[in-house]
Amino acid sequence: MATITLYPRADNVVQWQYSWDYMVAWKNAKYGGLCLTNETQKILNFRYDQSCPSNCTINSITLYVNYNAQSSPFYFTLNDSAVSMPVTGTWDTRSYTWSGSGWTPAAVNSLYAGVKGGLTGHYDERTKAHYIIVDYTAWTVPAVTTNNATNVLSVTATLNGNVTSDGGGTIQGRGFAWGTAENPTRGVNSWEDVTGTTGAYSLNIASLTPNTTYYVRAYAWNVVGTTYGTQTSFRTTSRGLFTFHG
């Protein structure tokens, strides 16, 4: 796993967003505070200028906020989805962590964070979100093994492989490459794709040359790239001799 820290955009300084309708007595205003109604109002909102890697699985998103809620809870938000975090007390740094379920890199890259006030009370106007930390697992190429060929005859054989991991991304294709030269490659030597994602798979091939050594590599690919299993080899048998009696 890895993390990336997202900071507010330099050209979008975090500040309160409110109308004069919500400013009340000078007693509260002189502290630079804001007295809110029972209606939840978005009062803090900003976006980010760093990117989360696109080929990854989001594990969690944590919003770190400084605020002073003397009499009421705050509601932290990501993309307008509010989560109550009722904390009262003195000025402090608070955080709230969202699980990664349902979050995609694209959603993280387009998110905005905010703070909502939901109950009447005094809030320090210095309240601000400092940063967000995204915990993610980067995808890799798939893991593939090439197993020994079976049912080897003079002109036919069965190739066997196994995609043991998708690397985190969906398997987009898999198959075998084979030929009489080492390290056969899809698109260059003989090759054929086999439907499916992870797990064992096989392919029956024909039109081989008798008494010949063939090299085989299983392969699979996802959005990150293509990987090949370790090369194996087999040798076709000689053609049988038949005697005809008249």
Order of alpha helices (4+ residues) and beta strands (2+ residues): beta-alpha-beta-beta-beta-beta-beta-beta-alpha-beta-beta-beta-beta-beta-beta-beta-beta-beta-beta-beta
